[in-house]
Amino acid sequence: MKTLIQRVSEASLVVDDDTIGQIGNGLLVLVCAMQGDTDEQAEFLARKVAKLRIFEDEQGKMNRSIQDVGGVALV
């Protein structure tokens, strides 16, 4: 299982002109799940993504997680 993660100020998923999901500040997460991948692997990746410190703190350092900034993820 692999993921591609991008910080976004906004993102949306549109299928056949219907908006399926949309978010403001947060993460866009593309997941490649293959036959044989397990629920445990998915849960591990979800926990890891939630803890990534890739948002700026008050000093401008990448030191905050999506949980710290109150962001959301579009997966």
N, C-alpha and C positions, 0 to 999 in steps of 0.2 A: 504494500500500500504506500502510495506517495501522495504528497500534497504540494501545491504551489500556493504561496500566501502573498497577498498584496495589501498594503495599507491603503485605505480609500477614504475620501471625504464623503462620497456617496457611491452607491452601486445599485444596479437593478438587474433582474433576470426577466426577459421578455420572450414568450413563446407564442407564435402565431398571433402577434399583436396584443396578447394578454400579459400584463405584468404579474408574474408569479411571486416575486419577492423583491423587496427593496429595503435598503438601509441607508443611514447617514454615516457618521464617523465610525469607522471600524475596520474589519478585515474581510476581504474577498478570498475565500478558500476554495480552490479547485482540488478535488480529490479523485485519484485514480485507484479504484478498488478492483482487484482481480479475483478470479475464482481461486479459492483457497485462503483468502484473507479472512481473518477472524474478527469477532466482535471485540475481543481483547485488544487487538491491534488498533481498531478504530477508536476505542476508548483511550488508549495510550496516546494516540495522535491528538485527540480532542483535548486531553489534559495538557499536553505539551504546547499546543497552539494557544490555549488560554493563558499559559504562564509566560509566553514569549515576551521579553521586555523590549519592545520595538516602538514604543511611543515616547515622545519627549517629556521630561519632567520640567520643573520650573527653571532649572539651570540650562535647559536645552539639550540635556543628555538623554540618550535612549535608555531610559531606566524605568519605564512603566509598562504594565501589561494592559491588554484590552479590558480586563476586569478593573484595573486601577483608573482607567479613563472613562469608564461607563460606556464603552463602545459595544458594538454588536458584530456578529459574523454572519455573512451570507455564504452558505456552504453549498 
